């Protein structure tokens, strides 16, 4: 006889459904304590600081608030922040799509290394990242003589801000798409290829409709980080008023100069952007869940 036939049967113990529910349910005291702690954390560390930002920004009235936002340095900082995001986010979309497609669809040497390197900005301090670019492209760097001879400025200029923003934001799109594409598999792409679709048709008509909400989710997170980045941009900007200060850097300078209304007015703009990002993030999550149920 086989070894399977010699094994004794395992008795099945039936647990009453009511007892199972009771074991899974926590007591009312535990529930109240956990909910209370969560609400306390939300109020103290999220809601109260947000309220104080707007209260301080409007502490002297609406006209001083609008006047602070209309200052030339504030307007330039806001426009520079948008410009850096407009450059960095599309580049991150291209990298995220390429990296996620390669990792999810192909097997190649160095795949695990590429996956690890994508997470590098999560483990390296943004200030350290800024210092690395400063050492590479600054006066002490190996490329300075060539850059100076050709009158190319990277450090303390727009290219440096874009480089710093790219470094801290490039994982977001790829990290949203890689698990999504791995979960979906490649059966539909292979079927499209068998039916005669070329690479462009396969991407636009098969792949992109399946990952569009995940892509949007990653773009939202990437844009939020790009507009709010401080550490790496601070190192490479030089803090030049009206030239290299983004909105987060402008908030710091205004606060250090005791321009409280100006600092918190600029901070309120960042807070509004954060709230809009949160709303878009929740909407994208809902769309992803709905698409998952349809699938």
C-alpha positions, -999 to +999 in steps of 0.1 A: +000+000+000+011+036-006+023+058+022-008+080+017-031+051+025-013+044+057-017+079+071-045+083+097-073+105+088-072+139+104-104+147+123-122+178+112-132+200+142-162+222+135-161+256+152-195+272+158-199+303+136-209+325+166-177+315+185-156+322+154-170+357+151-165+363+188-129+353+185-124+377+156-141+406+171-123+429+195-139+442+226-156+477+225-129+491+248-101+481+224-120+495+195-126+528+212-090+531+222-077+524+187-101+547+170-094+574+196-056+572+191-061+573+153-083+604+155-059+621+180-030+615+157-049+628+128-060+660+146-026+668+162-003+660+134-024+666+103-055+687+107-042+712+133-010+721+115-031+725+083-055+748+100-027+769+115-011+774+081-042+790+067-049+809+100-014+824+100-015+832+062-048+851+067-039+866+101-036+901+087-065+899+063-071+889+027-053+919+011-019+912+028-023+875+018-029+884-018-001+910-018+023+883-005+013+860-032+017+887-059+053+895-050+077+889-078+099+864-059+068+844-049+055+843-084+089+833-098+092+805-072+058+792-081+065+793-118+099+776-114+083+749-093+057+742-120+085+743-147+106+717-129+076+694-124+066+698-161+101+687-171+106+660-145+073+642-145+072+633-183+107+620-180+097+599-151+067+586-170+090+575-199+114+558-175+086+542-154+070+527-185+102+514-199+115+500-166+081+484-157+078+469-192+113+454-191+110+440-156+074+427-159+077+412-194+113+400-199+139+379-181+175+393-184+207+395-165+207+423-140+169+424-135+171+421-098+198+448-097+176+472-118+147+465-094+169+473-064+183+505-080+148+518-086+143+519-049+176+537-043+160+572-038+139+557-010+170+548+010+193+577+002+187+611+019+177+638-006+204+660+009+230+633+001+217+630-034+220+668-039+256+666-026+264+638-050+253+660-080+272+689-065+304+669-064+299+657-099+289+689-117+303+715-092+337+733-094+354+704-078+338+678-101+354+660-131+331+678-156+335+714-144+363+724-169+343+712-199+310+727-186+327+760-178+344+761-212+311+756-230+292+780-206+269+753-194+255+757-159+240+727-140+246+735-104+228+766-091+206+766-123+175+750-137+193+718-149+205+711-114+170+715-100+156+691-126+183+665-119+177+666-082+139+663-087+144+634-112+165+615-087+140+617-058+109+611-079+118+584-105+107+554-084+071+565-081+057+556-116+078+524-119+069+512-085+032+515-093+034+499-127+057+469-120+034+449-097+004+459-117+019+446-150+032+415-133-002+407-119-020+412-152+004+390-172+012+392-209-015+369-224-034+398-241-002+413-255+008+379-269-027+374-284-024+409-300+010+400-315-004+368-329-032+387-345-007+409-363-005+440-341+028+459-341+045+472-310+029+506-311-006+492-316-001+467-289+010+494-264-018+519-272-047+495-276-038+467-252-013+476-226-021+512-219-058+508-213-050+481-187-025+502-167-039+537-172-052+542-137-021+527-121+000+551-144-022+580-133-017+571-097+020+570-100+020+603-119+000+620-091+025+608-065+054+618-087+041+653-093+033+659-056+069+649-046+083+670-074+065+702-063+072+696-026+109+685-028+132+704-005+164+687+005+181+678-028+168+710-045+181+731-016+216+718-021+217+724-058+197+757-060+221+781-042+191+799-028+193+827-053+162+849-050+142+852-081+163+827-100+167+792-084+143+792-054+113+769-058+082+774-036+094+752-007+127+771-006+109+804-008+088+794+023+120+788+042+136+821+031+105+842+039+102+826+073+139+832+082+134+868+071+105+871+096+080+876+067+054+854+084+025+862+062+045+857+030+059+824+043+026+810+053+009+824+022+033+804+000+029+774+024-009+776+019-004+772-018+016+740-012-011+729+012-038+733-014-017+714-039-014+686-013-052+685-007-058+684-045-032+656-048-050+636-020-083+640-038-069+629-071-051+600-054-084+587-038-102+591-072-074+571-089-075+544-063-113+541-067-109+537-105-082+511-100-105+491-077-134+494-102-112+482-130-100+453-108-136+442-101-145+444-139-114+423-146 
